Amino acid sequence: MANSHVNNTMKLKFNLLLAAATVILAFGCKTKSADSGLTLSPEAGTSYKTGDVVAVQAHFPADLKPDSVVYLLDSVRLGSKKDTSVFSLKTDSLAVGPRIITAKVYTGGKSQDASTNIALMPAKAPDEYTFKVEKVYPHDTSSFTEGLVFKDGVFYESAGGYLDPPQGSPKDQQSSLRKVDLATGKPLQKVMVSPKIFAEGIAIVGDKLLQLTYHEKIGLVYDKKTFKQLSTFPNNVGVEGWGMCFDGKKLYMDDSTNRIWFLDKDTYRQTGFIDVFDNKGAVNEINELEYIDGKIYANIWKTDTIIAIDPKTGTVLQRIDLGGLYPVTKRNEGADVMNGIAYDAATKRIFITGKKWDKLFQVSFVKK
């Protein structure tokens, strides 16, 4: 993610906040069906912690005799009742974040709806970790690192920049895709991306390499061996294209917010999402991603923090403080923020670098 585009990003975030506020206002009280007296509890905006049981209850006039009351969570059916008795919603395996609950009351083949919303938060704070440096390698200072993957003994790296930027964006360097030698940090193979494209996160799926773009709303598909661009795909998911990773079954991408989108590994279409929360609230600006042993690890943009995320619920499980890894006062001239996580599954090695850093660190994470 480029530091030079803060203003645009903030505008987009403001628009997102306005959209979120609209949703909250729309569901900001017990929703009542027209002329029916139908309402639904709990009160909109009520907060719960993972593991709590939410008492969901439809309320309607005594003269209304429903055939059934069907309860839904974010449009997915939960179950039904025949009366106004409480429906118990268990939250221990639910994704965290804002959730919408709806009751559909059926009478004589017709239905009336009432909705409310809750905020589901993680029950505990993330475990706190620090790090241990195992080894230090050189890194190419010309690489404004946006994506980093280790595969078959080498790194694949996406370097961002605009050589021919859109109006209002600064001219920088041309984006590229690289295959990099671990020992020397030198590119073994390199292809330049269009001067009008700012390259972002990457992932490897079989013999293909996928590369996101920042504002261009497309993804690029390459042959992993030759770096020949095979195709592009539309990517209108989310606000922007930032980080990307692959768990062997599906792709994950983020977009500058606290949302991680799921993409089909073959069609690259959206199949779902999670919102990332710790016990204090939404964790925004998650950036470069890596999938390690069942968790998604993510850089937090402009910080020296990495978080480990449950890919099923969005809960932040671990927070790793890397503040002492490469202090700003000791970094090479021109170095930017930390960004770049790669994992060697064969040897269990974890690698960390940053934009235009001259060093790449092999680290292990240690619980405080």
N, C-alpha and C positions, 0 to 999 in steps of 0.2 A: 504494500500500500504506500503510495507516494505522499510524502509530507507536504508537497506543494499544492495539494488539492483539499486542504482543510476546509476552506470556505464553502466549496461545493458540497462537501460531505456534511457540514453542519446544516446547510440549507435542507438537504435531503432528510437529515435526522429531524429537523423541525417539522417538515411535512409529515413524517411518520408519526411524530407526537400528536400532530393535529388529527391525523386519521385515527390514532388510538383513542384520543379524547372523544371523537365522534362516536366510536363504538361504546365507550364507557357511558356517554350520555344516553345512547340509545337503549342501553340495558341498565341504566343507573338507578332503577327502582324496580319493585315488583311489577312485572309486566302484566297488564290486565287485558283480557280479550274483550272486544267491544260488546257492551250490554250484557255480559255474562257474569261479571263479578269474580272471574277466575284469576287467582294470583298464585305465586309460587315462592316458597321460601327455601333456602335462607335469603336474607337481605342481600341485594346486589353489592358486590365489593367486599364481602366478608372474606377474611384471610384464614387459611388453614395450613397446617404443616403436613408433610408427607407422613402417612400412617394414621392420620385422623379419619374418623368416620363422619361423613357429612349427612345430616338428617335432611333429606329432600322431601318436601310435602306440598302437594297441590291443595289449594283452598278454593272451594266453590260453594254457591248457595245450597241450602238444604233441599230445595226443590229440584235441583239438577241431579239426575240419576244416571251416572255414566255407565256405559258398557265396559269401558276399561280406561285406565290412565297409563299411557306409555311414556317412560322417561328416557331422555337422550342426553348424551354428553358430546358436545361439539358435533351434533347431527348423527352420532353413532348410538344405536339403541342399547340401553342398559337393562331394561326389564319393564314390568308392568304391574299395576295394582287394579283392584276393582273398586276401590274406595279412596278415602282421604288419608289412609294410614301412611305412616312414614316409610319412605324408601331409603334404605341405608346405602350410601355410596362410599365404598372403600377406596382409599387413595394411595395405598402403599406401593402400587406398581404403576401409578399414573404419571404422565409427563407433567413437569412443573410449569408454572406460569398461569396466565389467565385462561379460564375454562368456562364455557357457556353451557348451562343446564336448561333443558326444555322439557315441559310436560305437554303431551298431546292428549286431550280429553275427548274420547270418542262417545258420541251419543247418536243413536239412530242412523249410523253410517256416516255421520259428519263429525268433524273434529274442530276443536278450538285449542289454541296454543297459548302458553305463558312461558316466559323465559326469565332467567336470572343469571348472574355470573359470580364466580368466586376466583380468588387468587390462591394458587397452591404453591407453597414455598418449601424448600428442603428443610427437614427437621433438624439437621445439625450442620455446624460449620465445616468447611473443607478441612481435611488434614493438612497440616503445615509441613512443607518439605524445604530442604535446602539442596545443595549439590556437592559433588566431588569431581574435580577435574582429573580425568584419567590420562589424557594425552592432548597435545595441541598440534594442529596441522595448519599449513598456510591456506589462505583463501584469496581469491582474485579480487582486488579492490575495485575493479571496473564493474563488478556485478552488483547491481541494486537488487538484492535477493528478494524475490516474491514467492518462489516455490522451490522446495528442496526435497528430493527423493533419493534414497540409496537402494540400488538394485544391481545384482550380479557384480559386485566389487567396485562399482563406480557411482558417482553422483550424477543425477540429472537435475539441472538447475534452470529456473526461469528467472531472467533478469529484466526488470521493468524499465520503462522510459519512453518518452515521446520525442522522436526526431522531427516529425511534422505534426504538431499538436493541434487539437481543435481550438477554436477561438476562445480565448480566456485562460488557456492552460499554458504553462511555461514550456519552452523548448528545453529538452534535456538530452539524453542519449537514446540510441535506438534499442528497442527491446530485442531480446535474443533467447534462444533455447540452447542449452549447453550440456555436453557430457564431460564430466570433470574427473581428473585423476585425484584420488584421495591424498596421496603422498606429496604431490607437488602443488595442488590447487590449480593446475593449468588445464585449460579446456583441451580435451581430446577431439572434440567434435563440436561444431557451432553452426547455427543457422540464424540469420537475422529475421526478425518479424517485420511486418509492414511498418513503415515509418509513422503511420497514422494510428497504430495500435499500441496500447500500453498493456504489456503482458503481465499476468498475475499467476495464481497458483497452478500447480500441475499434479497429475496423478497418472500412474501406469496401470492400464487394464489389458492384460495379455500382451500382445505384440503391438499395442497402440499406446501412444502417449497423448494425454489431453492437457490443454493449456487454456485457462480462463483469460478473459480480457476485462479490463477495469471498467470502462464506460461503454464499450462498443457493442455489448449485448449479444456477443457470439462466443462460442468456444472453438478452439482449433484442434484438429485431430491429425496426429503425425504417425508415420511408421517409426516405431521405437528404434529400429536398427539404423535406418538410413536418414531419418529426420525429414523425409519427404512429407510435405503436407498433403494428407489424403482428402480432407473435407473440412467443413465447418458445420456447426450446429447452432440453432437459435438458443439463446440463453437469456430469457426474460424473467428468470426467477430472481426475486429479491431486488435490492436497491442497486448494488454494484457487484462486480466479480472480485473476490478477494482470495481466500484460501481454499484448498481442495485436498482431499485424501480418499483412499479406497480401502475397504475392509475385506475385500475378496468377493463380496456379494453386491454391495451398493456403494455409490459415491456420496461423499459429503462435501458441501460447499457452504461458505459463509459470505456475507454481503455487506459488512460494515456495522451491523446491528448486533443483537444477541441471538440471532436466529441462525440455525444450521439446517440447510435444506438437504433432503435426500434426492438423489438422481438415479434413474435406472442406468445400469452399467452399459447397456447396449443402445438404448434410444436417447439417453441423456435428458429425459423428461423428468419433471418433478414427480415424486411418489409420496412425499410427506415432509415433515420437519419437526424439529424440537426447538424450544426456546431455552437458552442457557441462564440458569439462576443459581446463586448461592443463597445462603440463609439470610443475606441482607437485601437481596433484590437481583435485578437483571444485571448480567455482566456483558457490557457492550464492547464493541470494537474488537471482537475476536478475529484473529487474522490468519496467519499461516497454520495449517493443520497437519497432524500426523496421527495415524492409527497405530497404537502400540498395545498389544496384549489386551484387547477388549475395551480399551478406552480411547477417546479422542483427546489428543493433546493439542493445545492451542496457545499461540502467542497472544498476549493482550497488547494491541498497538500502542506504541510510545511508552511502553513500560518494560521493565526487566522481569516480568512475571509470566509464567506459563501455568495454565490450569489443565487438569485432567477431568474430562467430562464423561458422564454416563451417556452413551449414545441412545439409550432407550428412553430416558426421562429428561435429559438436559441438566441434571443435577451436577454441580461442581463437586467432585469428590476430593480433589487435591489442589493445593495452591503451592507452587514452587517458586521460591524467591531466588532469582539469579542476579541480584543486584551487585554482588561482588565478582561476577564472572569476568567481566571486562569493563571496568569503570570508565565513565565518559572521559575523565581526565587522562586516561592512559591509552585511549583508542587512537588508531592512526588518523592522520589528517584526512578529512572528507568522510569519515565513518558516520553512518546514520544509526537508526535504532536497531535493536535486536529483532531479527526476523529470519526464521529458518530452522525447522526441526526435521531431522531425518533419522530413520531407524533401520539398522541392519538386523533383520529378523534372524539371520543365520547365526550371528555371534552375540546378539542381544546388546549391541552397541547403540548408544544414542548420541547424535551429533547436533550441535547448536552453533549458529553463526548469526551475522547481521548484515544489513545493507552496506555494501562497500567496506566491510571489515577485512582486515588483513589476516585474520585468524579464524579458524574453525575449531571448536572444542568438542572432544569426546568426553561425555560426562556420565555420571550416575546420579540418580536422585536419592536423597537420604532423608528419612523422616526426622523432624526436629524432636 
